[in-house]
Amino acid sequence: MAVAGNLSAKQFRQRDLVRQVERTLMGEALAPHLLKLEITERAVVDDSHEAVRVVVAEGVETGQQMAFLRRQRCDALQGYLLARPGRIAELYRYVREAPAAFSAMAPAIVRTA
């Protein structure tokens, strides 16, 4: 079972963050690939690029947020502005019935650059 956790900007900048995560994984007997860490504050996008390959902003709800995140070189966006919540069957139907439309939208949704 996968586990997700949130990090604040302050936690993300801690020098011993990797050691803390490793100790927690060992203590809980959790495989590293099952852990998903999310950085909760938008202001850490630049710092994030130093630590990870792709920076994904979740919860994008306004055009202003999207413009800000693009200016900050955020790699990918997710959120209500781009796609409303729905049932998985609706997503499958959409992808199956409108592959050209999905392909045309995908770069805007998945990649900002």
C-alpha positions as CSV (number, residue, x, y, z in Angstrom):
1,M,0.0,0.0,0.0
2,A,1.4,3.4,-1.0
3,V,1.7,6.2,1.6
4,A,1.6,10.0,0.9
5,G,2.9,12.7,3.2
6,N,3.2,16.5,3.0
7,L,6.3,18.5,3.6
8,S,6.4,22.2,4.4
9,A,9.1,24.4,2.8
10,K,10.9,24.5,6.2
11,Q,10.9,20.7,6.4
12,F,12.1,20.4,2.7
13,R,15.1,22.6,3.5
14,Q,16.3,20.5,6.5
15,R,19.7,19.1,5.9
16,D,18.9,15.8,7.4
17,L,15.6,15.3,5.6
18,V,16.8,12.3,3.6
19,R,18.1,10.6,6.8
20,Q,14.8,11.3,8.6
21,V,12.8,9.8,5.7
22,E,15.2,6.8,5.5
23,R,14.8,6.1,9.3
24,T,11.0,6.4,9.0
25,L,10.9,4.0,6.1
26,M,13.0,1.5,8.0
27,G,11.0,1.9,11.2
28,E,7.7,1.4,9.4
29,A,9.1,-1.4,7.0
30,L,7.9,0.6,4.0
31,A,9.5,0.2,0.6
32,P,10.8,3.6,-0.7
33,H,8.9,3.3,-4.0
34,L,5.7,3.3,-2.0
35,L,6.3,6.7,-0.5
36,K,5.0,9.9,-2.1
37,L,6.1,13.1,-0.6
38,E,4.3,16.4,-1.5
39,I,5.7,19.8,-0.9
40,T,2.8,21.9,0.3
41,E,4.0,25.4,-0.5
42,R,4.3,26.9,-4.0
43,A,7.3,29.1,-3.1
44,V,9.7,26.1,-3.1
45,V,9.5,25.3,-6.8
46,D,13.1,26.4,-7.5
47,D,14.4,24.4,-4.5
48,S,12.4,21.4,-5.7
49,H,14.1,21.5,-9.1
50,E,17.4,20.9,-7.3
51,A,16.1,17.8,-5.5
52,V,13.9,16.1,-8.1
53,R,13.5,15.8,-11.8
54,V,9.9,16.9,-12.2
55,V,8.0,19.4,-10.1
56,V,4.2,18.9,-10.1
57,A,1.9,21.5,-8.7
58,E,-1.4,20.0,-7.4
59,G,-4.6,21.9,-6.6
60,V,-4.3,24.5,-9.4
61,E,-7.7,26.3,-9.3
62,T,-7.2,29.7,-11.0
63,G,-5.6,31.1,-14.1
64,Q,-3.5,33.3,-11.8
65,Q,-2.1,30.2,-10.0
66,M,-1.4,28.6,-13.4
67,A,0.4,31.7,-14.7
68,F,2.5,32.0,-11.5
69,L,3.5,28.4,-11.6
70,R,4.5,28.6,-15.3
71,R,6.6,31.7,-14.5
72,Q,8.3,29.6,-11.7
73,R,9.1,26.9,-14.2
74,C,6.9,24.3,-12.6
75,D,7.0,21.2,-14.9
76,A,3.4,20.0,-14.6
77,L,0.1,21.1,-13.2
78,Q,-2.9,19.3,-11.8
79,G,-6.1,20.6,-10.5
80,Y,-9.7,21.7,-10.8
81,L,-8.8,24.4,-13.4
82,L,-7.5,21.8,-15.8
83,A,-9.8,18.8,-15.1
84,R,-12.8,18.5,-12.9
85,P,-13.0,15.4,-10.6
86,G,-14.9,12.5,-12.2
87,R,-15.3,8.8,-12.2
88,I,-12.5,6.7,-13.7
89,A,-14.9,5.2,-16.2
90,E,-15.5,8.8,-17.6
91,L,-11.7,9.2,-18.0
92,Y,-11.4,5.9,-19.9
93,R,-14.3,6.8,-22.1
94,Y,-12.9,10.3,-22.8
95,V,-9.4,8.9,-23.7
96,R,-11.0,6.1,-25.9
97,E,-13.5,8.3,-27.7
98,A,-11.4,11.5,-28.2
99,P,-7.8,10.5,-28.5
100,A,-6.9,13.5,-30.7
101,A,-8.5,15.9,-28.3
102,F,-6.7,14.2,-25.4
103,S,-3.4,14.3,-27.2
104,A,-3.9,18.0,-27.9
105,M,-4.7,18.8,-24.3
106,A,-2.1,16.6,-22.7
107,P,0.9,18.9,-23.1
108,A,-1.1,21.7,-21.4
109,I,-2.2,19.5,-18.6
110,V,0.9,17.4,-18.1
111,R,3.7,19.8,-19.0
112,T,3.9,23.5,-18.7
113,A,7.1,24.1,-20.6
